[in-house]
């Protein structure tokens, strides 16, 4: 079960008075939680942040955001709401330190526990899942507001309906969103057409298809309505930014929201990878003709396309004396569905006559992943419209030559030209991926090293420091909105 996290900080007035019951900026009481003594910075902000501890780049955003907040406003007390009733504060903080190498200041973090997380799980809503989970986020938000009403409410889980609910209950509470992926997008609607891409490709025909399209259109209207009420909007990529602007922009403009939607790239452990993996003429000797794909074994990751592309590539390989490339698939197996998916992928590799040239590594440890990043030649991303692509940034930081789907964040933000020169290759079909594998593996030694170094230079745009600077800028906007609202009520 994946937990939800939210992050809050205490309100200025009550902290100065040492009151043990927290209140929002409009004076509504919450549940007694913790005695606070002083608020030296005069920030006056309470922040609430939904998130999960799935262990990936999305969760890193939460902890990096807390650390950035603590460094900028060291007197802020961050209260994190979690559904993990079987872990305590010390265990969570220790896990953040070991998993992400992020060191938080424990005295300024508290955890409150929610009991309604089941209402935002997809398994709770087998039908009308989008609408069901959005309704469930209202229940979860009500649960949270009964524990503590924030002064500033920030969502990073994609629960836009919870933000709208906050505005309905507490109009004076500024709201912010860090959007990893829009709940619905124009690309999703387009995927229903014949020739569309994604897991719903071509499902817009017939009675059921028409009904599904109308359901999605109605949901898009609701999503636009609640999203239009958000005061500060951050997105994790240019692709996400474009879709959120299409869906929320007009309504935010009508409500005279002051700040444009901006892309704030998520933090990636670029420095850690640079320190652990050398990229030089000497390190080239330790790299093999490995094509590496690190991705969860989920349908949207398009492992079948990559296997098919690899088979096509091997069949056009020239020269039996050449080192035979190998495809390495690394991913987590979360449940029986994932295990079944891996089994079917193994069967496909057998049918394609490449089973001896493909290696599956399930639930690899971080040292194992580092070792493969150090040894591999090419890094692959096969997902259509990947919202950002933290794994691709990790490929670049490790010096791999990336071959990515020609869509979403990997194409627009990550695998881009540096000084007019490429940092990798884009592909869509299995034939294009196969051709790109051939190009990446046939570069001269000088061209290969030059592309690796350009890729590593490109990755420097996605460091934790870069994220922290932009996060603080947007948090300062929310704090100012809270202070302006608070001043107007005096």
Protein Blocks (a to p, Z undefined) as FASTA:
>chain_A
ZZddddddddfklmmnopabdcdfkopacddfbdcfbdfkonopacdddddfehpaklmm
mmmmmmmmmmmmmmbccddddfblkbcfklmmmmmmmmnopacdfklcccdddfklmmmg
fklmmghklmmmmmmmmmmmmmmmmmoccfbdcdfehpaklmmmmmmmmmmlccddddfb
dfbdfklmmmmpghiacjkgoilgcjklmmmmmmmmmmmmmmmmmmmmpfbdcdfbfklm
mmmmmmmmmmmmmnopabdcddddddddfklmmmmpccdfklmmmpccddcddddddfkl
ommmmmmmmmmmmmmpghjkbccdddddddddfblmlmmmmmmmmmmmmmnopmmmcccd
ehiafklmmmmmmmpmbdcdfbghifkopmlmmmmmnopacddddehjllmmmmpceehi
afbdcdfblmlmmmmmmmmmmpcfklmmmmmmmmmmmmmmmcfklmmmmmmmmmmmmmmm
mmmmmmmmZZ
